[in-house]
Amino acid sequence: MDPVSIIATALINGIMAGLERTTAQIVSDSYIKLKDLILRKYSTVRPSLEQLEKAPHSKARRDVIEEDLRHVGADQDEEVLALAQGLMRIVEYASVDIPGNDFEQTRHPEELIEKAERQAGNQAISQVVDKHLAQVMGIRSQYPISNFDLLSANIVNVSQIPEKLRIETGRLQNKIRIIIEEVASRIEERKYRSSEQAIESMPLAYVDRIKARELVQADKQIHVSYQALKTTVEFFADLNQMIIDKIEKSPSAASETNLVLGNAILVYELTDFLIGFIEDFRVRGVEEILKLYQETQIKTKEFRHKEEALRRKAEAEEIDAAVREQTLGDIGNRERSIKLLEEEWEDYIKTIKSLQNEVGVVHKKLPTLELIRENAKTQIELIQAVAMLQILKQNIGALEGAILTLEKIKLITLSPTRVRRLLGIR
């Protein structure tokens, strides 16, 4: 957990604990100490902290307080971090029964829903592949075809099989893709719902509202793209482990042979799907973000030209000293605002680019995945349980690094506060 997440988690736990009459006094006292310290050092976060106190379960309000804490540099403050960690320990081990006493659940309540979404998707894909394997083994026993003809890419061209059955069997990868995209979309749609609603209720000019919508939609596309990649890689690893468990628990040599053949076909199909997904993958939404960034840079440049012209006029000898001083002071204040806007955009673009770089780790796995696919293809021809298990375990090993890389990426949903800062809306 990064420093800001620790501080935000501690605040949320402290707020929730304070709502309970049965809470130990030490919890409330520790929260008040942390809150007072933060407000004494970083008074600008008061509005977002007060909003968090009103709705500690709100994902959008948590995002806002985290952004504000980062903005003021609280993530580098050892004194604040020490108090936050102390409060988390107190809440975690408190003997009183308070909602959210499990600070991991309080930390990210939406993670429980996300986990449920992933499990549902995993179960749906498992049912799809189980049905596919049953169809494939049934076709193999009824029609004079080779094992290679059973692959979804090949079966559509096998004339001995009825057309309807060919089409249905050949749609395996498309079915998997639909499930993955639906899971990724649901996870991110839920995260953005409160931010989108907040933007619609803001007192913005029509043009500013359109730009705010464009920015949020582009940022959401980036999150959905990443979520789909992460979900695909994780599903692949999970299904490989399920296949291993089935083979190792096989009750007889005959059923083991069928399992090995069916799962060799499945490993080929899943690897082929993953390779195609990675090859075609791109982080959607980046182009739209960069376009908005370029528009902001152009407007900033034009604004500075106007300010420079105004500065020259203000410095003319015939201008009253008091008016000159006031005007130059206003110009200086506006320049500081522009610099903050530029810093906000630079930080945001840096986050987007770092995501692209991290995702590149998965692309480096393509040669390994291609070898695994070819190995599975050979295994279809020569059914051998030991070799099959080795292939499956290689699959998981090959993707462990990619999964760890994807897990460490912390994507923060674009909050209404940050949208306003990025667009320079007061």
Wavefront OBJ file of the C-alpha trace (Angstrom):
o trace
v 0.000 0.000 0.000
v 1.466 3.388 -0.957
v 1.752 6.171 1.694
v -1.291 8.142 0.531
v -3.469 4.995 0.496
v -2.334 4.257 4.058
v -3.275 7.773 5.202
v -6.648 7.679 3.406
v -7.407 4.207 4.775
v -6.585 5.331 8.300
v -8.858 8.363 7.938
v -11.750 6.233 6.660
v -11.321 3.678 9.453
v -11.178 6.467 12.011
v -14.302 8.151 10.635
v -16.276 4.903 10.607
v -15.086 3.954 14.065
v -16.171 7.355 15.346
v -19.719 6.690 14.140
v -20.073 3.781 16.578
v -21.016 4.451 20.203
v -19.273 1.251 21.286
v -15.959 2.249 19.771
v -13.013 2.369 22.151
v -12.054 5.954 23.000
v -8.501 5.297 21.845
v -9.717 4.877 18.244
v -11.540 8.204 18.242
v -8.631 9.949 19.935
v -6.162 8.561 17.394
v -8.329 9.703 14.493
v -8.658 13.218 15.934
v -4.870 13.402 16.349
v -4.285 12.378 12.736
v -6.955 14.746 11.434
v -5.629 17.702 13.459
v -2.070 17.053 12.305
v -3.092 16.908 8.643
v -5.191 20.077 8.840
v -2.481 21.929 10.756
v 0.133 21.081 8.125
v -2.055 20.981 5.017
v -5.099 23.194 5.541
v -6.040 23.058 1.837
v -7.289 19.472 2.215
v -9.994 20.529 4.720
v -12.863 20.620 2.143
v -12.127 17.133 0.799
v -11.675 15.728 4.319
v -14.991 17.208 5.436
v -16.681 15.645 2.390
v -15.080 12.279 3.226
v -16.429 12.477 6.783
v -19.943 12.836 5.375
v -19.603 9.708 3.196
v -16.588 7.537 4.162
v -17.755 4.718 1.853
v -17.682 6.980 -1.236
v -15.052 5.888 -3.780
v -15.107 9.304 -5.472
v -14.509 11.147 -2.183
v -11.688 8.789 -1.290
v -10.053 9.506 -4.664
v -10.343 13.254 -4.060
v -8.705 13.130 -0.608
v -5.914 10.917 -1.976
v -5.255 13.342 -4.825
v -5.243 16.316 -2.461
v -2.855 14.565 -0.065
v -0.479 13.781 -2.908
v -0.746 17.327 -4.217
v 0.390 18.838 -0.900
v 3.169 16.275 -0.448
v 1.662 14.367 2.482
v 2.981 11.127 0.981
v 6.485 12.315 1.959
v 5.495 13.304 5.510
v 6.858 10.686 7.920
v 5.023 12.182 10.920
v 1.620 11.915 9.226
v 2.400 8.433 7.900
v 3.453 7.196 11.351
v 0.188 8.400 12.923
v -1.830 6.856 10.077
v -0.117 3.480 10.478
v -0.686 3.629 14.227
v -4.403 4.302 13.749
v -4.698 1.403 11.300
v -3.102 -0.973 13.808
v -5.461 0.199 16.548
v -8.545 -0.306 14.369
v -7.310 -3.645 13.043
v -6.794 -5.131 16.473
v -9.546 -3.289 18.347
v -11.536 -5.692 20.505
v -14.766 -3.763 19.920
v -17.012 -4.869 17.076
v -17.205 -2.024 14.563
v -18.258 -2.115 10.911
v -15.247 -2.275 8.692
v -12.972 -3.478 11.489
v -11.236 -5.482 8.764
v -9.210 -2.585 7.395
v -8.475 -4.401 4.141
v -12.205 -4.393 3.373
v -12.557 -0.778 4.467
v -9.573 0.190 2.400
v -11.276 -0.699 -0.877
v -14.921 -1.724 -0.426
v -15.267 -1.790 -4.232
v -12.608 -4.522 -4.375
v -15.127 -6.998 -2.944
v -17.483 -6.240 -5.838
v -14.606 -6.392 -8.322
v -13.569 -9.768 -6.920
v -17.135 -11.030 -7.312
v -17.225 -9.767 -10.917
v -13.978 -11.582 -11.693
v -15.160 -14.791 -10.056
v -18.404 -14.647 -12.026
v -16.435 -14.109 -15.240
v -14.081 -16.941 -14.377
v -17.017 -19.253 -13.747
v -18.690 -18.213 -17.008
v -15.523 -18.905 -19.014
v -15.069 -22.240 -17.228
v -18.594 -23.247 -18.250
v -17.941 -22.163 -21.840
v -14.708 -24.149 -22.133
v -16.209 -27.214 -20.396
v -19.089 -27.200 -22.875
v -16.617 -26.712 -25.728
v -14.527 -29.689 -24.613
v -17.640 -31.863 -24.354
v -18.616 -30.848 -27.907
v -15.107 -31.494 -29.220
v -14.861 -34.949 -27.653
v -18.336 -35.795 -28.960
v -17.363 -34.720 -32.489
v -14.174 -36.774 -32.269
v -16.136 -39.913 -31.409
v -18.740 -39.420 -34.178
v -16.799 -38.151 -37.202
v -13.693 -39.465 -39.047
v -11.432 -36.461 -38.448
v -7.940 -35.844 -37.067
v -7.216 -34.274 -33.694
v -5.981 -31.109 -35.445
v -9.375 -30.721 -37.118
v -10.841 -30.198 -33.648
v -9.147 -26.800 -33.237
v -11.664 -23.957 -33.598
v -9.659 -22.312 -36.382
v -9.713 -25.570 -38.396
v -13.096 -27.071 -37.598
v -15.040 -24.474 -39.621
v -13.511 -25.942 -42.797
v -14.174 -29.626 -42.030
v -16.972 -30.648 -44.410
v -17.696 -33.964 -42.645
v -19.186 -32.052 -39.689
v -22.642 -30.404 -39.954
v -22.357 -26.667 -40.623
v -24.320 -25.596 -37.541
v -22.060 -27.647 -35.266
v -18.938 -26.297 -37.015
v -20.027 -22.696 -36.525
v -20.947 -23.240 -32.876
v -17.654 -24.990 -32.063
v -15.622 -22.394 -33.958
v -16.998 -19.541 -31.811
v -15.078 -20.489 -28.640
v -12.607 -17.604 -28.678
v -15.292 -15.068 -29.537
v -17.356 -16.217 -26.535
v -14.346 -15.844 -24.229
v -13.638 -12.359 -25.600
v -17.240 -11.239 -24.984
v -17.128 -12.396 -21.351
v -13.768 -10.722 -20.671
v -14.829 -7.412 -22.207
v -18.095 -7.481 -20.257
v -16.279 -8.104 -16.948
v -13.726 -5.341 -17.618
v -16.440 -2.892 -18.638
v -18.619 -3.611 -15.586
v -15.720 -3.147 -13.177
v -14.748 0.246 -14.592
v -18.282 1.518 -15.288
v -19.099 1.139 -11.612
v -15.959 3.007 -10.541
v -16.732 5.975 -12.784
v -20.434 6.277 -12.029
v -20.066 8.713 -9.117
v -17.504 10.846 -10.970
v -19.719 11.112 -14.055
v -22.726 12.072 -11.942
v -20.695 14.692 -10.070
v -19.511 16.293 -13.317
v -23.084 16.526 -14.600
v -24.125 18.381 -11.441
v -21.232 20.876 -11.568
v -22.108 24.496 -12.465
v -20.052 24.448 -15.693
v -20.314 26.290 -18.984
v -21.548 24.109 -21.870
v -18.099 23.992 -23.535
v -16.372 23.079 -20.253
v -18.919 20.332 -19.560
v -18.313 18.788 -22.993
v -14.548 18.784 -22.408
v -14.978 17.316 -18.932
v -17.088 14.492 -20.399
v -14.499 13.851 -23.122
v -11.687 13.694 -20.574
v -13.547 11.307 -18.263
v -14.634 9.046 -21.146
v -11.078 8.861 -22.512
v -9.691 8.082 -19.060
v -12.357 5.389 -18.606
v -11.378 3.801 -21.936
v -7.794 3.560 -20.695
v -8.965 1.820 -17.532
v -11.224 -0.606 -19.437
v -8.358 -1.495 -21.810
v -6.009 -2.233 -18.938
v -8.689 -4.127 -17.024
v -9.389 -6.341 -20.070
v -5.693 -7.196 -20.432
v -5.337 -7.933 -16.733
v -8.491 -10.052 -16.721
v -7.362 -12.025 -19.787
v -3.950 -12.869 -18.331
v -5.410 -13.822 -14.942
v -8.151 -15.998 -16.462
v -5.562 -17.783 -18.578
v -3.428 -18.593 -15.523
v -6.461 -19.677 -13.458
v -7.776 -21.991 -16.184
v -4.355 -23.574 -16.574
v -4.350 -24.377 -12.867
v -7.839 -25.879 -13.134
v -6.663 -28.137 -15.953
v -3.674 -29.278 -13.874
v -5.961 -30.145 -10.954
v -8.291 -32.170 -13.208
v -5.454 -34.179 -14.762
v -3.774 -34.902 -11.425
v -7.102 -36.110 -9.949
v -7.981 -38.291 -12.956
v -9.413 -41.626 -11.683
v -8.299 -43.846 -14.581
v -5.872 -44.068 -17.490
v -8.711 -43.909 -20.037
v -10.300 -40.808 -18.565
v -6.821 -39.310 -18.140
v -6.161 -39.778 -21.869
v -9.387 -37.992 -22.760
v -8.610 -35.254 -20.272
v -5.101 -34.790 -21.623
v -6.277 -34.624 -25.241
v -9.164 -32.305 -24.440
v -7.013 -30.057 -22.324
v -4.178 -30.038 -24.865
v -6.743 -28.680 -27.319
v -7.946 -26.212 -24.698
v -4.411 -25.017 -23.902
v -3.823 -24.447 -27.607
v -7.103 -22.522 -27.927
v -6.493 -20.367 -24.853
v -2.888 -19.623 -25.785
v -3.926 -18.807 -29.332
v -6.603 -16.472 -27.962
v -4.158 -14.779 -25.572
v -1.570 -14.297 -28.333
v -4.176 -12.727 -30.616
v -5.464 -10.527 -27.806
v -1.979 -9.242 -26.928
v -1.018 -8.698 -30.579
v -4.151 -6.615 -31.199
v -4.075 -4.880 -27.828
v -3.740 -1.146 -27.482
v -4.629 1.151 -24.628
v -7.735 2.907 -25.949
v -8.323 6.510 -24.935
v -4.689 7.668 -25.031
v -5.081 9.507 -28.345
v -8.081 11.424 -27.004
v -6.176 12.360 -23.838
v -3.173 13.588 -25.838
v -5.475 15.624 -28.082
v -6.993 17.396 -25.061
v -3.488 17.943 -23.691
v -2.348 19.542 -26.953
v -5.411 21.811 -26.971
v -4.582 22.888 -23.420
v -0.954 23.606 -24.402
v -2.072 25.755 -27.366
v -4.494 27.740 -25.205
v -1.847 28.195 -22.522
v 0.611 29.526 -25.089
v -1.985 31.953 -26.476
v -2.896 33.090 -22.971
v 0.749 33.788 -22.122
v 1.130 35.900 -25.273
v -1.847 37.998 -24.149
v -0.449 38.282 -20.640
v 2.909 39.429 -21.999
v 1.189 42.136 -24.057
v -0.731 43.219 -20.951
v 2.494 43.270 -18.934
v 4.141 45.602 -21.459
v 1.173 47.968 -21.292
v 1.222 47.934 -17.486
v 4.934 48.801 -17.430
v 4.441 51.912 -19.579
v 5.456 55.151 -17.850
v 2.048 56.822 -18.267
v 0.280 54.120 -16.170
v -0.470 55.037 -12.553
v 1.838 53.232 -10.125
v -1.012 51.756 -8.068
v -2.775 50.360 -11.152
v 0.529 49.048 -12.513
v 1.292 47.229 -9.263
v -2.190 45.705 -9.071
v -2.114 44.579 -12.711
v 1.364 43.042 -12.452
v 0.296 41.268 -9.261
v -2.757 39.826 -11.027
v -0.573 38.680 -13.931
v 1.776 36.947 -11.481
v -1.108 35.178 -9.746
v -2.506 33.963 -13.060
v 0.935 32.696 -14.105
v 1.145 30.619 -10.932
v -2.256 29.127 -11.750
v -1.065 28.295 -15.267
v 2.039 26.590 -13.876
v -0.119 24.487 -11.554
v -2.278 23.520 -14.537
v 0.841 22.500 -16.505
v 2.181 20.477 -13.571
v -1.165 18.702 -13.205
v -1.189 17.739 -16.894
v 2.464 16.639 -16.855
v 1.793 14.401 -13.857
v -1.310 12.935 -15.525
v 0.447 12.281 -18.862
v 3.369 10.692 -17.010
v 0.914 8.280 -15.352
v -0.618 7.352 -18.722
v 2.778 6.743 -20.334
v 4.038 4.681 -17.393
v 0.968 2.454 -17.799
v 1.827 1.905 -21.466
v 5.401 0.974 -20.509
v 4.276 -1.483 -17.825
v 1.795 -3.136 -20.180
v 4.698 -3.617 -22.599
v 5.986 -6.340 -20.255
v 3.127 -8.567 -21.415
v 4.120 -8.098 -25.072
v 7.554 -9.507 -24.239
v 5.835 -12.791 -23.374
v 4.630 -13.325 -26.961
v 7.598 -15.491 -28.110
v 7.164 -17.675 -25.014
v 3.421 -18.001 -25.576
v 3.957 -18.864 -29.242
v 6.336 -21.653 -28.210
v 3.797 -22.941 -25.672
v 1.132 -22.960 -28.394
v 3.340 -24.973 -30.741
v 4.241 -27.331 -27.915
v 0.540 -27.894 -27.170
v -0.081 -28.535 -30.870
v 2.572 -31.252 -30.850
v 1.092 -32.669 -27.672
v -2.277 -33.059 -29.420
v -0.571 -35.496 -31.763
v 1.267 -37.396 -29.027
v -0.923 -37.708 -25.953
v 1.257 -37.972 -22.865
v 0.062 -36.853 -19.429
v 3.479 -36.002 -17.999
v 4.332 -33.777 -20.954
v 0.931 -32.110 -20.726
v 1.447 -31.210 -17.087
v 4.827 -29.710 -17.929
v 3.248 -27.522 -20.622
v 0.562 -26.317 -18.229
v 3.046 -25.479 -15.496
v 5.235 -23.655 -18.022
v 2.201 -21.559 -18.959
v 1.699 -20.364 -15.403
v 5.409 -19.748 -14.887
v 5.631 -17.750 -18.095
v 2.865 -15.397 -17.007
v 3.755 -14.954 -13.332
v 6.007 -11.978 -14.088
v 3.361 -10.335 -16.246
v 0.669 -10.869 -13.603
v 2.861 -9.359 -10.877
v 3.593 -6.375 -13.115
v -0.095 -5.805 -13.843
v -0.986 -6.198 -10.163
v 1.405 -3.445 -9.039
v -0.102 -0.851 -11.392
v -2.391 1.355 -9.316
v -4.926 3.057 -11.562
v -6.754 5.932 -9.930
v -10.184 6.789 -11.299
v -10.267 10.348 -12.625
v -12.181 12.345 -9.992
v -14.281 15.483 -10.630
v -11.719 17.572 -8.709
v -8.882 16.470 -10.954
v -10.984 16.971 -14.089
v -11.516 20.586 -13.085
v -7.811 21.062 -12.382
v -6.794 19.517 -15.707
v -9.212 21.722 -17.612
v -8.308 24.813 -15.609
v -11.930 25.256 -14.463
v -12.322 27.317 -11.322
l 1 2 3 4 5 6 7 8 9 10 11 12 13 14 15 16 17 18 19 20 21 22 23 24 25 26 27 28 29 30 31 32 33 34 35 36 37 38 39 40 41 42 43 44 45 46 47 48 49 50 51 52 53 54 55 56 57 58 59 60 61 62 63 64 65 66 67 68 69 70 71 72 73 74 75 76 77 78 79 80 81 82 83 84 85 86 87 88 89 90 91 92 93 94 95 96 97 98 99 100 101 102 103 104 105 106 107 108 109 110 111 112 113 114 115 116 117 118 119 120 121 122 123 124 125 126 127 128 129 130 131 132 133 134 135 136 137 138 139 140 141 142 143 144 145 146 147 148 149 150 151 152 153 154 155 156 157 158 159 160 161 162 163 164 165 166 167 168 169 170 171 172 173 174 175 176 177 178 179 180 181 182 183 184 185 186 187 188 189 190 191 192 193 194 195 196 197 198 199 200 201 202 203 204 205 206 207 208 209 210 211 212 213 214 215 216 217 218 219 220 221 222 223 224 225 226 227 228 229 230 231 232 233 234 235 236 237 238 239 240 241 242 243 244 245 246 247 248 249 250 251 252 253 254 255 256 257 258 259 260 261 262 263 264 265 266 267 268 269 270 271 272 273 274 275 276 277 278 279 280 281 282 283 284 285 286 287 288 289 290 291 292 293 294 295 296 297 298 299 300 301 302 303 304 305 306 307 308 309 310 311 312 313 314 315 316 317 318 319 320 321 322 323 324 325 326 327 328 329 330 331 332 333 334 335 336 337 338 339 340 341 342 343 344 345 346 347 348 349 350 351 352 353 354 355 356 357 358 359 360 361 362 363 364 365 366 367 368 369 370 371 372 373 374 375 376 377 378 379 380 381 382 383 384 385 386 387 388 389 390 391 392 393 394 395 396 397 398 399 400 401 402 403 404 405 406 407 408 409 410 411 412 413 414 415 416 417 418 419 420 421 422 423 424 425 426
